[in-house]
Amino acid sequence: MKRTSTTLIALGLTLTLAVSCAQQADGQFLGAGPGEGPDAPQVSDDPSAVAQRAVDDVTAFWIDTYPEVYGDDFEELQGFYPYGPDTEMPPCGPFQISYEEIADNAFYCPDDDIIAWDEGRLMPALNEEFGAFTVAIVIAHEFGHAVQARFGTGDRTVDLELQADCFAGAWTQRVANGDADGFDPGMVDLDKTVAGMIAIRDVPGTSPDEVGAHGSGFDRVSAFQDGYQNGAATCEAYADESEDRRTAEIPFQTDVEDRTGGNLPLEDDWDGQGSQGLLSLVETDLNEYYGQLFDELGEQFTPVGDLRVVDPDVDDVTCGGEDLSGDDLTRAAVYCVDENVVVLDGPNLTEVMSDEIGDFAVAAEVARLWALAAQDQLGVAEGDDAALQADCLTGSWGAWTFPTGPESQSQSGTLTMSAGDLDEGLMGFLAYPTETGAGGATVFDRADALRTGFIEGYDACEEFGPLG
């Protein structure tokens, strides 16, 4: 994130075929940190067989679905080509392709109407890191490009890629419903899907207008969720040459932002000149945001009294009338109702999240705790729905800080979101599910709640319960 001011201080594609897809991860750690992390992925002993079963069932899916969406019969593809470093390369246009050009990729080639994928390196790696079903999702995504070729769809690269993600989500719903041949609903691991899509996101700072852009992790997860929840007909509207689709993918605005990754230091006086750090800025901004939100609801918001970042080895705090120290504060992220304060473990949570993920992972967690304070004041009931509503409200605050307009200003007078920030929020969900959430909600559900608030605003959060 970046501090908002009158003088703003801001916040790869590996293949160049006509249509290409899978990208190498940007190197950011997505697994469990000191938090518990997601469960181990469901791997397959034969990811090549998973890919082939996906080919068969996604073909069947589009034979049924294409007439419903586009009003015509689906023409089956000319071929499918798994490849590796020691195999014959797939055909694609008039030129011979080398393995080095297409290693660690999967793609649809419109010239030859084929889908090809690296079964030597890409699919085994996805299988081990994110589970067997991610292999199938890659195939479903590439089918999306074949569908685009059949209908003659044209648009920005990023809009076409997000449409393909949406189509993959629609097919995944078929599997979850038990309607897919060769796939059991139990194979669907939506949390691993979130992790996998963040891993193959564009590098933060990529412009959505860049040729080859695929979207931020937030964009890709959102598109997949849209298809999963609403079906392939919803995805058809993603491609519209007359209007660019709104994305959360934004470029860095300055060299400073590019160099820092858009991350602010946590503590005040980080520059020796008295500048505020992220935590102070977020505290001020959240109190302002909820003050305005409560005004719109006809209520009066009592600002959260303090944001206390503690060291469990030396500090003790009173929370809910109880004295907490040591292990009780380790990785603590709590809102203390009676004291009206937020308490966070500094060394084991906020500092690690900031260093390993980025500043918005911390900001999103602070915002979730402020949402709990708001819910308490509004009398919102506890439970899984209330926890998801807190994530939704966090998304609505994120939209408040998101840059809009040519000068990249946000509604917030204090903070403006940077490139990749929303991805960092999702990474925080993945790496610290216990510390950053409550109840039995999955990361997929939490990401959807965050998306709902960000895209539709705080009033959409009433789907989880009334706000007052």
Stockholm file with secondary structure:
# STOCKHOLM 1.0

chainA/1-468         MKRTSTTLIALGLTLTLAVSCAQQADGQFLGAGPGEGPDAPQVSDDPSAVAQRAVDDVTAFWIDTYPEVYGDDFEELQGFYPYGPDTEMPPCGPFQISYEEIADNAFYCPDDDIIAWDEGRLMPALNEEFGAFTVAIVIAHEFGHAVQARFGTGDRTVDLELQADCFAGAWTQRVANGDADGFDPGMVDLDKTVAGMIAIRDVPGTSPDEVGAHGSGFDRVSAFQDGYQNGAATCEAYADESEDRRTAEIPFQTDVEDRTGGNLPLEDDWDGQGSQGLLSLVETDLNEYYGQLFDELGEQFTPVGDLRVVDPDVDDVTCGGEDLSGDDLTRAAVYCVDENVVVLDGPNLTEVMSDEIGDFAVAAEVARLWALAAQDQLGVAEGDDAALQADCLTGSWGAWTFPTGPESQSQSGTLTMSAGDLDEGLMGFLAYPTETGAGGATVFDRADALRTGFIEGYDACEEFGPLG
#=GR chainA/1-468 SS CEECCSSCCCCCCSCCSSSCCCCCCCSCCCSCCSSCCCCCCCCCSCHHHHHHHHHHHHHHHHHHHHHHHHSSCCCCCSEEEEECTTSCCCCCTTSCCCHHHHTTCEEEETTTTEEEEETTTHHHHHHHHHCHHHHHHHHHHHHHHHHHHHHTCCCCHHHHHHHHHHHHHHHHHHHHTTCSTTCCGGGCCHHHHHHHHHHTSCCTTCCTTSTTCCCCHHHHHHHHHHHHHHCHHHHGGGCCTTSCCCCSCCCCCSHHHHHHTTCCCSSTTTTSSCCCCHHHHHHHHHHHHHHHHHHHHTCCCCCCCEEEEECTTTCEEEETTEEEEGGGGTTCEEEETTTTEEEEEIIIIIHHHHHHTCHHHHHHHHHHHHHHHHHHHHTCCCSHHHHHHHHHHHHHHHHHHSCBTTTTBCSCSSEECCTTHHHHHHHHHHHCTTTTCCTTCCHHHHHHHHHHHHHHCGGGGGGGSCCC
#=GC SS_cons         CEECCSSCCCCCCSCCSSSCCCCCCCSCCCSCCSSCCCCCCCCCSCHHHHHHHHHHHHHHHHHHHHHHHHSSCCCCCSEEEEECTTSCCCCCTTSCCCHHHHTTCEEEETTTTEEEEETTTHHHHHHHHHCHHHHHHHHHHHHHHHHHHHHTCCCCHHHHHHHHHHHHHHHHHHHHTTCSTTCCGGGCCHHHHHHHHHHTSCCTTCCTTSTTCCCCHHHHHHHHHHHHHHCHHHHGGGCCTTSCCCCSCCCCCSHHHHHHTTCCCSSTTTTSSCCCCHHHHHHHHHHHHHHHHHHHHTCCCCCCCEEEEECTTTCEEEETTEEEEGGGGTTCEEEETTTTEEEEEIIIIIHHHHHHTCHHHHHHHHHHHHHHHHHHHHTCCCSHHHHHHHHHHHHHHHHHHSCBTTTTBCSCSSEECCTTHHHHHHHHHHHCTTTTCCTTCCHHHHHHHHHHHHHHCGGGGGGGSCCC
//
